[in-house]
Structure formats: C-alpha cells, structure tokens
Amino acid sequence: MSRVLVTGGAGTIGSAVVRRLLGDPAWEVRVCDHRRPPAWMREGCEVHGGDLRDGAVAHAATSGCSHVIHLAAIVGGIANFHKLPFTLTEVNNALTGAVVHAAIDERIERLLYVSSSMVFERASEFPTPESHLLECPAPRSAYGFSKLAGEVYTRAAHDQHGLRYTICRPFNAYGPGELPDRDEPGIAHAVPDLIAKALAGQHPLEIFGSGEQTRTLTHVDDIADGIVTAMAAPAGENEDFNISASQELSVAQIAGLIWQACGHDGSELELAHLPSFEVDVQRRWPSVEKAQRLLGWEARVDLRAGIAETVDWVQARAPVA
C-alpha cells in the first residue's frame, strides 16, 4: 500500500480527491491543510496541520509518503484574482516552492502538481491542447502566473533533481463543496455565485460581462478521478494533462441551466450584465484527447445532473430566506 499526501485536502477539489483516494484500497491518505478538515476526513486519514510555506512543516508532511498531490493554494473566483494579486502570487509560489523542495529531499516517487486552466488564459488554439503552452503568451492575471510558475518549479525539479511528476490542469470545477460569498459576488466561482442569486430569486439575474464568454464546466468528482488516475498511471509520468469535460458553453447558457435547476421557468430568464474585470477569459475550451489516449480517462458526470446536485448542496447549507 502506498501513502499519498494531499496538500489543501480540505478544499473543494481536495476533498473530492481525498474521497476518491479513500475509495481505493491501494492508498493510505495523509492530508495537510491549515484548515480543520471535516470529521469524515479526520476519521479516514492521517491529518497534519500547519503552514506548508514553512519548510519544516512541508518536510514533516511529506516524510514517509510515496506520492504527493499538491493542491494547496489561494484560489477563488474572478473577483478574488483581482482583489488579492500580490497575496496569492506570494503565497502560491511559497507553497509550491516548499512542497517541491520537500518532495525532492524525501525522494517522493511522483509529485502531482495541480495547476489551472488559467495558464491558458491567452490561448488562441481551440480546443486547446497541452502542447499549446509552448506558444501561448504568459497569463496576465497574478493567479494564472502563479499556477504557471508552479509548473516551472515542478519541471525544474525534474530537470535538475530527477523528480518524477505529473501536471494536471482542471477546467472550471463545480460541484458540492464551495459556498457562495453573499457579500461580494465573484469571490466564489461562477456556479455557486449564480446558484445563490437564482435561489434568492434575483431578477434579472446578474452576470459579469456579455455572457458570450465560454467555459467548460467539469464536476469535482471527475476532476478528482482524473487527478488520481494520472498520478497512478505509468503513462502519466512526466506528462501534463487537461482534466476537463468537453462541452463548451457560454456563460449565458450556464446561467440558464442554473436558473432552471433552481426551479424557475427558463422562459422567464433575463440577464443583467455587470461590468467585467480586467482579465476575463473570453474562451475556455480544452482538448481532452491526450488524457483519453494516454490514461483512458474522460469526464463522466452529466452536466444537468451535476448542477442539480450542486444546487441541492448549496441550498441545504446556505438556505435563502
């Protein structure tokens, strides 16, 4: 049995990854997060706390593990990227630097770095293959740049120290696990943000920008399965993968799906267009051919079912008066 460390395991994607690992008898799971994990995670996993930017904490968390899935980072919605550019750049780079250094020192068999679709925020090829990274201009957003820097850290550790790695880029994660920020729209990701507005009966429903921007929503359970599959597969060694569904939808279409999932008549949907942000990716549609070919992996959760599940989860935890 192998032991895997999941950094940021108490987060939305992290929790899904831990749940996926606990369902596989091949893995013992250790979680390191500065937040207190939920009871089910504390019961099923070895839990370490502390700030992973501290090298001693990173080494203690990594010691005795064969694999590391590095998720710990400051994330959030589009408003968060613009509100905390220095903080998230500083923190994300420090986290990755310390965790990668510990992985080298502890002779980890495989480091899986969880990057982001935001490394492709200036993509010009669609659907976007992993190889486009070589031609794609660097991200303008601090968040996208911090995730790209993490990929550079990871590959550099391989080039200089022989650390075996896999890089996974989730696209537009949604699903149970993330609550909306009621005080500031855009701090959370778009799906929980729109669910909260629709459940509150907001009419017209507010979205950022024209609504013509496209996204490829991917359920957190699919993302978790893709991450674990890539980490375990021999074909995933020293490779990068887009971990995503394949259906490209406009933000306006996504708003319509959420509106109806919240119990409203689709014909009554009206949209109000809020000013967007300096960096608002206009098209996000990845190629998933590489993951299908090398890993035999593809997303499976039906979008309408996944959104309905997410609506139920948000409504149960953040009821609207």
Salt bridges, closest charged atoms under 4 A:
ASP24 OD2 - ARG20 NH1 3.82
GLU28 OE1 - ARG3 NH2 3.18
ASP33 OD1 - HIS34 ND1 3.52
ASP33 OD2 - ARG35 NH2 2.84
GLU46 OE1 - ARG30 NE 3.22
GLU46 OE2 - HIS48 NE2 2.95
ASP51 OD2 - ARG53 NH2 2.72
ASP105 OD2 - HIS59 NE2 2.75
ASP105 OD2 - HIS101 ND1 3.04
GLU125 OE1 - HIS132 ND1 3.58
GLU135 OE1 - HIS132 ND1 3.99
GLU151 OE1 - ARG155 NH1 3.33
GLU151 OE2 - ARG169 NE 2.83
GLU178 OE1 - HIS189 ND1 2.97
GLU184 OE1 - LYS83 NZ 3.11
ASP193 OD2 - LYS197 NZ 3.43
ASP221 OD2 - HIS219 ND1 3.86
ASP225 OD1 - ARG20 NE 2.82
GLU239 OE1 - LYS290 NZ 2.85
ASP240 OD2 - ARG155 NH2 3.39
ASP240 OD2 - ARG169 NH2 2.70
ASP240 OD1 - LYS290 NZ 2.88
GLU248 OE2 - ARG283 NE 2.69
GLU278 OE2 - ARG140 NH2 2.85
ASP280 OD1 - ARG215 NH2 2.92
GLU289 OE2 - ARG293 NE 2.65
GLU309 OE1 - HIS219 NE2 2.72
